[in-house]
């Protein structure tokens, strides 16, 4: 039988698993080049060549979501 500590640990593991499964997939570069500027080699573990390209890409994505949202209102 599980005691309170075991139940708390199981609940915590379930919450972590749920959070990880619901997060957005990380971006990946298909060819090792920045997915925003398409010129430079990416920084390992990212899809961008620099923080600036990552920021520009994310800003563009937010703006596009806002524009699409306004179209359907």
mmCIF file as gemmi writes it, N, C-alpha and C atoms, coordinates in Angstrom:
data_model
loop_
_atom_site.group_PDB
_atom_site.id
_atom_site.type_symbol
_atom_site.label_atom_id
_atom_site.label_alt_id
_atom_site.label_comp_id
_atom_site.label_asym_id
_atom_site.label_entity_id
_atom_site.label_seq_id
_atom_site.pdbx_PDB_ins_code
_atom_site.Cartn_x
_atom_site.Cartn_y
_atom_site.Cartn_z
_atom_site.occupancy
_atom_site.B_iso_or_equiv
_atom_site.pdbx_formal_charge
_atom_site.auth_seq_id
_atom_site.auth_asym_id
_atom_site.pdbx_PDB_model_num
ATOM 1 N N . UNK Axp A 1 ? 0.845 -1.188 0 1 0 ? 1 A 1
ATOM 2 C CA . UNK Axp A 1 ? 0 0 0 1 0 ? 1 A 1
ATOM 3 C C . UNK Axp A 1 ? 0.89 1.253 0 1 0 ? 1 A 1
ATOM 4 N N . UNK Axp A 2 ? 0.435 2.282 -0.708 1 0 ? 2 A 1
ATOM 5 C CA . UNK Axp A 2 ? 1.206 3.517 -0.816 1 0 ? 2 A 1
ATOM 6 C C . UNK Axp A 2 ? 0.92 4.429 0.367 1 0 ? 2 A 1
ATOM 7 N N . UNK Axp A 3 ? 1.991 5.023 0.915 1 0 ? 3 A 1
ATOM 8 C CA . UNK Axp A 3 ? 1.782 6.003 1.975 1 0 ? 3 A 1
ATOM 9 C C . UNK Axp A 3 ? 1.654 7.391 1.342 1 0 ? 3 A 1
ATOM 10 N N . UNK Axp A 4 ? 1.494 8.394 2.176 1 0 ? 4 A 1
ATOM 11 C CA . UNK Axp A 4 ? 1.266 9.753 1.675 1 0 ? 4 A 1
ATOM 12 C C . UNK Axp A 4 ? 2.432 10.273 0.839 1 0 ? 4 A 1
ATOM 13 N N . UNK Axp A 5 ? 3.644 9.943 1.24 1 0 ? 5 A 1
ATOM 14 C CA . UNK Axp A 5 ? 4.829 10.397 0.496 1 0 ? 5 A 1
ATOM 15 C C . UNK Axp A 5 ? 4.859 9.767 -0.9 1 0 ? 5 A 1
ATOM 16 N N . UNK Axp A 6 ? 4.52 8.488 -0.988 1 0 ? 6 A 1
ATOM 17 C CA . UNK Axp A 6 ? 4.471 7.818 -2.293 1 0 ? 6 A 1
ATOM 18 C C . UNK Axp A 6 ? 3.4 8.435 -3.187 1 0 ? 6 A 1
ATOM 19 N N . UNK Axp A 7 ? 2.232 8.707 -2.596 1 0 ? 7 A 1
ATOM 20 C CA . UNK Axp A 7 ? 1.141 9.311 -3.362 1 0 ? 7 A 1
ATOM 21 C C . UNK Axp A 7 ? 1.527 10.709 -3.852 1 0 ? 7 A 1
ATOM 22 N N . UNK Axp A 8 ? 2.185 11.473 -3.004 1 0 ? 8 A 1
ATOM 23 C CA . UNK Axp A 8 ? 2.616 12.822 -3.393 1 0 ? 8 A 1
ATOM 24 C C . UNK Axp A 8 ? 3.641 12.751 -4.513 1 0 ? 8 A 1
ATOM 25 N N . UNK Axp A 9 ? 4.562 11.804 -4.412 1 0 ? 9 A 1
ATOM 26 C CA . UNK Axp A 9 ? 5.567 11.652 -5.462 1 0 ? 9 A 1
ATOM 27 C C . UNK Axp A 9 ? 4.911 11.236 -6.782 1 0 ? 9 A 1
ATOM 28 N N . UNK Axp A 10 ? 3.955 10.333 -6.729 1 0 ? 10 A 1
ATOM 29 C CA . UNK Axp A 10 ? 3.243 9.888 -7.94 1 0 ? 10 A 1
ATOM 30 C C . UNK Axp A 10 ? 2.489 11.055 -8.567 1 0 ? 10 A 1
ATOM 31 N N . UNK Axp A 11 ? 1.812 11.848 -7.72 1 0 ? 11 A 1
ATOM 32 C CA . UNK Axp A 11 ? 1.086 13.021 -8.222 1 0 ? 11 A 1
ATOM 33 C C . UNK Axp A 11 ? 2.038 14.005 -8.901 1 0 ? 11 A 1
ATOM 34 N N . UNK Axp A 12 ? 3.189 14.227 -8.286 1 0 ? 12 A 1
ATOM 35 C CA . UNK Axp A 12 ? 4.186 15.137 -8.855 1 0 ? 12 A 1
ATOM 36 C C . UNK Axp A 12 ? 4.68 14.614 -10.21 1 0 ? 12 A 1
ATOM 37 N N . UNK Axp A 13 ? 4.963 13.325 -10.291 1 0 ? 13 A 1
ATOM 38 C CA . UNK Axp A 13 ? 5.413 12.733 -11.555 1 0 ? 13 A 1
ATOM 39 C C . UNK Axp A 13 ? 4.336 12.858 -12.634 1 0 ? 13 A 1
ATOM 40 N N . UNK Axp A 14 ? 3.083 12.647 -12.252 1 0 ? 14 A 1
ATOM 41 C CA . UNK Axp A 14 ? 1.985 12.77 -13.206 1 0 ? 14 A 1
ATOM 42 C C . UNK Axp A 14 ? 1.85 14.211 -13.712 1 0 ? 14 A 1
ATOM 43 N N . UNK Axp A 15 ? 2.026 15.177 -12.806 1 0 ? 15 A 1
ATOM 44 C CA . UNK Axp A 15 ? 1.941 16.585 -13.207 1 0 ? 15 A 1
ATOM 45 C C . UNK Axp A 15 ? 3.08 16.956 -14.154 1 0 ? 15 A 1
ATOM 46 N N . UNK Axp A 16 ? 4.276 16.484 -13.86 1 0 ? 16 A 1
ATOM 47 C CA . UNK Axp A 16 ? 5.424 16.763 -14.724 1 0 ? 16 A 1
ATOM 48 C C . UNK Axp A 16 ? 5.202 16.132 -16.095 1 0 ? 16 A 1
ATOM 49 N N . UNK Axp A 17 ? 4.734 14.898 -16.117 1 0 ? 17 A 1
ATOM 50 C CA . UNK Axp A 17 ? 4.486 14.204 -17.379 1 0 ? 17 A 1
ATOM 51 C C . UNK Axp A 17 ? 3.432 14.951 -18.205 1 0 ? 17 A 1
ATOM 52 N N . UNK Axp A 18 ? 2.371 15.42 -17.547 1 0 ? 18 A 1
ATOM 53 C CA . UNK Axp A 18 ? 1.317 16.164 -18.246 1 0 ? 18 A 1
ATOM 54 C C . UNK Axp A 18 ? 1.858 17.483 -18.8 1 0 ? 18 A 1
ATOM 55 N N . UNK Axp A 19 ? 2.67 18.171 -18.014 1 0 ? 19 A 1
ATOM 56 C CA . UNK Axp A 19 ? 3.238 19.451 -18.465 1 0 ? 19 A 1
ATOM 57 C C . UNK Axp A 19 ? 4.162 19.241 -19.655 1 0 ? 19 A 1
ATOM 58 N N . UNK Axp A 20 ? 4.977 18.212 -19.605 1 0 ? 20 A 1
ATOM 59 C CA . UNK Axp A 20 ? 5.905 17.949 -20.707 1 0 ? 20 A 1
ATOM 60 C C . UNK Axp A 20 ? 5.164 17.545 -21.978 1 0 ? 20 A 1
ATOM 61 N N . UNK Axp A 21 ? 4.105 16.797 -21.844 1 0 ? 21 A 1
ATOM 62 C CA . UNK Axp A 21 ? 3.386 16.348 -23.04 1 0 ? 21 A 1
ATOM 63 C C . UNK Axp A 21 ? 2.57 17.464 -23.679 1 0 ? 21 A 1
ATOM 64 N N . UNK Axp A 22 ? 2.223 18.499 -22.907 1 0 ? 22 A 1
ATOM 65 C CA . UNK Axp A 22 ? 1.406 19.566 -23.468 1 0 ? 22 A 1
ATOM 66 C C . UNK Axp A 22 ? 2.219 20.746 -23.992 1 0 ? 22 A 1
ATOM 67 N N . UNK Axp A 23 ? 3.515 20.745 -23.766 1 0 ? 23 A 1
ATOM 68 C CA . UNK Axp A 23 ? 4.322 21.867 -24.243 1 0 ? 23 A 1
ATOM 69 C C . UNK Axp A 23 ? 4.527 21.777 -25.749 1 0 ? 23 A 1
ATOM 70 N N . UNK Axp A 24 ? 4.809 22.917 -26.333 1 0 ? 24 A 1
ATOM 71 C CA . UNK Axp A 24 ? 5.038 22.961 -27.779 1 0 ? 24 A 1
ATOM 72 C C . UNK Axp A 24 ? 6.345 22.249 -28.116 1 0 ? 24 A 1
ATOM 73 N N . UNK Axp A 25 ? 6.337 21.619 -29.271 1 0 ? 25 A 1
ATOM 74 C CA . UNK Axp A 25 ? 7.562 20.963 -29.719 1 0 ? 25 A 1
ATOM 75 C C . UNK Axp A 25 ? 8.607 22.036 -30.019 1 0 ? 25 A 1
ATOM 76 N N . UNK Axp A 26 ? 9.849 21.73 -29.719 1 0 ? 26 A 1
ATOM 77 C CA . UNK Axp A 26 ? 10.897 22.701 -29.995 1 0 ? 26 A 1
ATOM 78 C C . UNK Axp A 26 ? 11.178 22.729 -31.501 1 0 ? 26 A 1
ATOM 79 N N . UNK Axp A 27 ? 11.533 23.891 -31.968 1 0 ? 27 A 1
ATOM 80 C CA . UNK Axp A 27 ? 11.818 24.064 -33.388 1 0 ? 27 A 1
ATOM 81 C C . UNK Axp A 27 ? 13.122 23.378 -33.743 1 0 ? 27 A 1
ATOM 82 N N . UNK Axp A 28 ? 13.176 22.845 -34.94 1 0 ? 28 A 1
ATOM 83 C CA . UNK Axp A 28 ? 14.398 22.214 -35.406 1 0 ? 28 A 1
ATOM 84 C C . UNK Axp A 28 ? 14.69 22.686 -36.824 1 0 ? 28 A 1
ATOM 85 N N . UNK Axp A 29 ? 15.965 22.794 -37.116 1 0 ? 29 A 1
ATOM 86 C CA . UNK Axp A 29 ? 16.399 23.172 -38.448 1 0 ? 29 A 1
ATOM 87 C C . UNK Axp A 29 ? 16.569 21.908 -39.29 1 0 ? 29 A 1
ATOM 88 N N . UNK Axp A 30 ? 15.952 21.869 -40.458 1 0 ? 30 A 1
ATOM 89 C CA . UNK Axp A 30 ? 16.074 20.673 -41.289 1 0 ? 30 A 1
ATOM 90 C C . UNK Axp A 30 ? 17.456 20.508 -41.919 1 0 ? 30 A 1
ATOM 91 N N . UNK Axp A 31 ? 18.192 21.622 -42.064 1 0 ? 31 A 1
ATOM 92 C CA . UNK Axp A 31 ? 19.469 21.555 -42.766 1 0 ? 31 A 1
ATOM 93 C C . UNK Axp A 31 ? 20.652 22.13 -41.992 1 0 ? 31 A 1
ATOM 94 N N . UNK Axp A 32 ? 20.452 22.452 -40.71 1 0 ? 32 A 1
ATOM 95 C CA . UNK Axp A 32 ? 21.546 22.993 -39.901 1 0 ? 32 A 1
ATOM 96 C C . UNK Axp A 32 ? 21.75 24.488 -40.049 1 0 ? 32 A 1
ATOM 97 N N . UNK Axp A 33 ? 20.873 25.128 -40.844 1 0 ? 33 A 1
ATOM 98 C CA . UNK Axp A 33 ? 20.947 26.583 -41.004 1 0 ? 33 A 1
ATOM 99 C C . UNK Axp A 33 ? 19.784 27.231 -40.257 1 0 ? 33 A 1
ATOM 100 N N . UNK Axp A 34 ? 19.975 28.473 -39.875 1 0 ? 34 A 1
ATOM 101 C CA . UNK Axp A 34 ? 18.983 29.243 -39.136 1 0 ? 34 A 1
ATOM 102 C C . UNK Axp A 34 ? 17.635 29.223 -39.868 1 0 ? 34 A 1
ATOM 103 N N . UNK Axp A 35 ? 16.556 28.925 -39.144 1 0 ? 35 A 1
ATOM 104 C CA . UNK Axp A 35 ? 15.24 28.87 -39.797 1 0 ? 35 A 1
ATOM 105 C C . UNK Axp A 35 ? 14.672 30.263 -40.047 1 0 ? 35 A 1
ATOM 106 N N . UNK Axp A 36 ? 15.307 31.304 -39.505 1 0 ? 36 A 1
ATOM 107 C CA . UNK Axp A 36 ? 14.813 32.659 -39.744 1 0 ? 36 A 1
ATOM 108 C C . UNK Axp A 36 ? 15.591 33.332 -40.883 1 0 ? 36 A 1
ATOM 109 N N . UNK Axp A 37 ? 16.898 33.491 -40.73 1 0 ? 37 A 1
ATOM 110 C CA . UNK Axp A 37 ? 17.662 34.204 -41.769 1 0 ? 37 A 1
ATOM 111 C C . UNK Axp A 37 ? 18.11 33.272 -42.89 1 0 ? 37 A 1
ATOM 112 N N . UNK Axp A 38 ? 18.143 31.991 -42.624 1 0 ? 38 A 1
ATOM 113 C CA . UNK Axp A 38 ? 18.465 30.944 -43.598 1 0 ? 38 A 1
ATOM 114 C C . UNK Axp A 38 ? 19.9 31.004 -44.137 1 0 ? 38 A 1
ATOM 115 N N . UNK Axp A 39 ? 20.751 31.837 -43.524 1 0 ? 39 A 1
ATOM 116 C CA . UNK Axp A 39 ? 22.125 31.994 -44.008 1 0 ? 39 A 1
ATOM 117 C C . UNK Axp A 39 ? 23.164 31.335 -43.117 1 0 ? 39 A 1
ATOM 118 N N . UNK Axp A 40 ? 22.999 31.508 -41.819 1 0 ? 40 A 1
ATOM 119 C CA . UNK Axp A 40 ? 24.035 31.118 -40.863 1 0 ? 40 A 1
ATOM 120 C C . UNK Axp A 40 ? 23.788 29.731 -40.283 1 0 ? 40 A 1
ATOM 121 N N . UNK Axp A 41 ? 24.85 29.115 -39.814 1 0 ? 41 A 1
ATOM 122 C CA . UNK Axp A 41 ? 24.781 27.825 -39.129 1 0 ? 41 A 1
ATOM 123 C C . UNK Axp A 41 ? 24.137 28.039 -37.757 1 0 ? 41 A 1
ATOM 124 N N . UNK Axp A 42 ? 23.301 27.102 -37.319 1 0 ? 42 A 1
ATOM 125 C CA . UNK Axp A 42 ? 22.592 27.252 -36.046 1 0 ? 42 A 1
ATOM 126 C C . UNK Axp A 42 ? 23.509 27.025 -34.846 1 0 ? 42 A 1
ATOM 127 N N . UNK Axp A 43 ? 23.108 27.575 -33.723 1 0 ? 43 A 1
ATOM 128 C CA . UNK Axp A 43 ? 23.735 27.294 -32.436 1 0 ? 43 A 1
ATOM 129 C C . UNK Axp A 43 ? 23.218 25.923 -32.011 1 0 ? 43 A 1
ATOM 130 N N . UNK Axp A 44 ? 24.091 25.072 -31.543 1 0 ? 44 A 1
ATOM 131 C CA . UNK Axp A 44 ? 23.72 23.708 -31.161 1 0 ? 44 A 1
ATOM 132 C C . UNK Axp A 44 ? 22.551 23.733 -30.171 1 0 ? 44 A 1
ATOM 133 N N . UNK Axp A 45 ? 21.559 22.891 -30.429 1 0 ? 45 A 1
ATOM 134 C CA . UNK Axp A 45 ? 20.398 22.784 -29.551 1 0 ? 45 A 1
ATOM 135 C C . UNK Axp A 45 ? 19.318 23.802 -29.836 1 0 ? 45 A 1
ATOM 136 N N . UNK Axp A 46 ? 19.493 24.61 -30.889 1 0 ? 46 A 1
ATOM 137 C CA . UNK Axp A 46 ? 18.479 25.602 -31.249 1 0 ? 46 A 1
ATOM 138 C C . UNK Axp A 46 ? 18.174 25.471 -32.738 1 0 ? 46 A 1
ATOM 139 N N . UNK Axp A 47 ? 17.299 26.328 -33.219 1 0 ? 47 A 1
ATOM 140 C CA . UNK Axp A 47 ? 17.003 26.375 -34.646 1 0 ? 47 A 1
ATOM 141 C C . UNK Axp A 47 ? 17.46 27.709 -35.239 1 0 ? 47 A 1
ATOM 142 N N . UNK Axp A 48 ? 18.213 28.479 -34.462 1 0 ? 48 A 1
ATOM 143 C CA . UNK Axp A 48 ? 18.616 29.826 -34.865 1 0 ? 48 A 1
ATOM 144 C C . UNK Axp A 48 ? 20.118 30.016 -34.758 1 0 ? 48 A 1
ATOM 145 N N . UNK Axp A 49 ? 20.63 30.983 -35.512 1 0 ? 49 A 1
ATOM 146 C CA . UNK Axp A 49 ? 22.065 31.282 -35.464 1 0 ? 49 A 1
ATOM 147 C C . UNK Axp A 49 ? 22.405 32.244 -34.333 1 0 ? 49 A 1
ATOM 148 N N . UNK Axp A 50 ? 21.389 32.935 -33.799 1 0 ? 50 A 1
ATOM 149 C CA . UNK Axp A 50 ? 21.634 33.91 -32.724 1 0 ? 50 A 1
ATOM 150 C C . UNK Axp A 50 ? 20.343 34.16 -31.96 1 0 ? 50 A 1
ATOM 151 N N . UNK Axp A 51 ? 20.486 34.781 -30.8 1 0 ? 51 A 1
ATOM 152 C CA . UNK Axp A 51 ? 19.315 35.143 -30.001 1 0 ? 51 A 1
ATOM 153 C C . UNK Axp A 51 ? 18.455 36.157 -30.756 1 0 ? 51 A 1
ATOM 154 N N . UNK Axp A 52 ? 19.094 37.039 -31.52 1 0 ? 52 A 1
ATOM 155 C CA . UNK Axp A 52 ? 18.354 38.047 -32.268 1 0 ? 52 A 1
ATOM 156 C C . UNK Axp A 52 ? 17.435 37.405 -33.31 1 0 ? 52 A 1
ATOM 157 N N . UNK Axp A 53 ? 17.939 36.405 -34.032 1 0 ? 53 A 1
ATOM 158 C CA . UNK Axp A 53 ? 17.1 35.717 -35.018 1 0 ? 53 A 1
ATOM 159 C C . UNK Axp A 53 ? 15.942 35 -34.315 1 0 ? 53 A 1
ATOM 160 N N . UNK Axp A 54 ? 16.218 34.394 -33.175 1 0 ? 54 A 1
ATOM 161 C CA . UNK Axp A 54 ? 15.156 33.734 -32.419 1 0 ? 54 A 1
ATOM 162 C C . UNK Axp A 54 ? 14.093 34.722 -31.972 1 0 ? 54 A 1
ATOM 163 N N . UNK Axp A 55 ? 14.539 35.883 -31.489 1 0 ? 55 A 1
ATOM 164 C CA . UNK Axp A 55 ? 13.593 36.922 -31.064 1 0 ? 55 A 1
ATOM 165 C C . UNK Axp A 55 ? 12.762 37.431 -32.239 1 0 ? 55 A 1
ATOM 166 N N . UNK Axp A 56 ? 13.405 37.676 -33.374 1 0 ? 56 A 1
ATOM 167 C CA . UNK Axp A 56 ? 12.692 38.159 -34.565 1 0 ? 56 A 1
ATOM 168 C C . UNK Axp A 56 ? 11.668 37.134 -35.043 1 0 ? 56 A 1
ATOM 169 N N . UNK Axp A 57 ? 12.046 35.867 -35.056 1 0 ? 57 A 1
ATOM 170 C CA . UNK Axp A 57 ? 11.143 34.802 -35.48 1 0 ? 57 A 1
ATOM 171 C C . UNK Axp A 57 ? 9.921 34.741 -34.566 1 0 ? 57 A 1
ATOM 172 N N . UNK Axp A 58 ? 10.159 34.766 -33.252 1 0 ? 58 A 1
ATOM 173 C CA . UNK Axp A 58 ? 9.052 34.691 -32.295 1 0 ? 58 A 1
ATOM 174 C C . UNK Axp A 58 ? 8.143 35.906 -32.372 1 0 ? 58 A 1
ATOM 175 N N . UNK Axp A 59 ? 8.723 37.077 -32.578 1 0 ? 59 A 1
ATOM 176 C CA . UNK Axp A 59 ? 7.926 38.302 -32.731 1 0 ? 59 A 1
ATOM 177 C C . UNK Axp A 59 ? 7.041 38.187 -33.976 1 0 ? 59 A 1
ATOM 178 N N . UNK Axp A 60 ? 7.601 37.726 -35.076 1 0 ? 60 A 1
ATOM 179 C CA . UNK Axp A 60 ? 6.848 37.553 -36.309 1 0 ? 60 A 1
ATOM 180 C C . UNK Axp A 60 ? 5.693 36.559 -36.101 1 0 ? 60 A 1
ATOM 181 N N . UNK Axp A 61 ? 5.966 35.453 -35.425 1 0 ? 61 A 1
ATOM 182 C CA . UNK Axp A 61 ? 4.925 34.447 -35.183 1 0 ? 61 A 1
ATOM 183 C C . UNK Axp A 61 ? 3.78 35.031 -34.354 1 0 ? 61 A 1
ATOM 184 N N . UNK Axp A 62 ? 4.103 35.809 -33.314 1 0 ? 62 A 1
ATOM 185 C CA . UNK Axp A 62 ? 3.055 36.445 -32.492 1 0 ? 62 A 1
ATOM 186 C C . UNK Axp A 62 ? 2.224 37.409 -33.323 1 0 ? 62 A 1
ATOM 187 N N . UNK Axp A 63 ? 2.891 38.212 -34.166 1 0 ? 63 A 1
ATOM 188 C CA . UNK Axp A 63 ? 2.17 39.175 -35.003 1 0 ? 63 A 1
ATOM 189 C C . UNK Axp A 63 ? 1.24 38.467 -35.989 1 0 ? 63 A 1
ATOM 190 N N . UNK Axp A 64 ? 1.702 37.364 -36.561 1 0 ? 64 A 1
ATOM 191 C CA . UNK Axp A 64 ? 0.864 36.621 -37.504 1 0 ? 64 A 1
ATOM 192 C C . UNK Axp A 64 ? -0.36 36.025 -36.806 1 0 ? 64 A 1
ATOM 193 N N . UNK Axp A 65 ? -0.197 35.523 -35.592 1 0 ? 65 A 1
ATOM 194 C CA . UNK Axp A 65 ? -1.341 34.986 -34.835 1 0 ? 65 A 1
ATOM 195 C C . UNK Axp A 65 ? -2.351 36.086 -34.556 1 0 ? 65 A 1
ATOM 196 N N . UNK Axp A 66 ? -1.876 37.296 -34.206 1 0 ? 66 A 1
ATOM 197 C CA . UNK Axp A 66 ? -2.766 38.401 -33.936 1 0 ? 66 A 1
ATOM 198 C C . UNK Axp A 66 ? -3.517 38.815 -35.186 1 0 ? 66 A 1
ATOM 199 N N . UNK Axp A 67 ? -2.826 38.867 -36.318 1 0 ? 67 A 1
ATOM 200 C CA . UNK Axp A 67 ? -3.481 39.236 -37.576 1 0 ? 67 A 1
ATOM 201 C C . UNK Axp A 67 ? -4.538 38.217 -37.969 1 0 ? 67 A 1
ATOM 202 N N . UNK Axp A 68 ? -4.198 36.95 -37.841 1 0 ? 68 A 1
ATOM 203 C CA . UNK Axp A 68 ? -5.169 35.899 -38.18 1 0 ? 68 A 1
ATOM 204 C C . UNK Axp A 68 ? -6.373 35.959 -37.25 1 0 ? 68 A 1
ATOM 205 N N . UNK Axp A 69 ? -6.13 36.228 -35.986 1 0 ? 69 A 1
ATOM 206 C CA . UNK Axp A 69 ? -7.217 36.337 -35.016 1 0 ? 69 A 1
ATOM 207 C C . UNK Axp A 69 ? -8.164 37.463 -35.355 1 0 ? 69 A 1
ATOM 208 N N . UNK Axp A 70 ? -7.627 38.582 -35.836 1 0 ? 70 A 1
ATOM 209 C CA . UNK Axp A 70 ? -8.471 39.73 -36.21 1 0 ? 70 A 1
ATOM 210 C C . UNK Axp A 70 ? -9.292 39.438 -37.447 1 0 ? 70 A 1
ATOM 211 N N . UNK Axp A 71 ? -8.774 38.641 -38.368 1 0 ? 71 A 1
ATOM 212 C CA . UNK Axp A 71 ? -9.494 38.316 -39.593 1 0 ? 71 A 1
ATOM 213 C C . UNK Axp A 71 ? -10.801 37.59 -39.299 1 0 ? 71 A 1
ATOM 214 N N . UNK Axp A 72 ? -10.802 36.763 -38.261 1 0 ? 72 A 1
ATOM 215 C CA . UNK Axp A 72 ? -11.954 35.91 -37.992 1 0 ? 72 A 1
ATOM 216 C C . UNK Axp A 72 ? -12.873 36.469 -36.921 1 0 ? 72 A 1
ATOM 217 N N . UNK Axp A 73 ? -12.705 37.739 -36.583 1 0 ? 73 A 1
ATOM 218 C CA . UNK Axp A 73 ? -13.581 38.336 -35.563 1 0 ? 73 A 1
ATOM 219 C C . UNK Axp A 73 ? -14.709 39.088 -36.211 1 0 ? 73 A 1
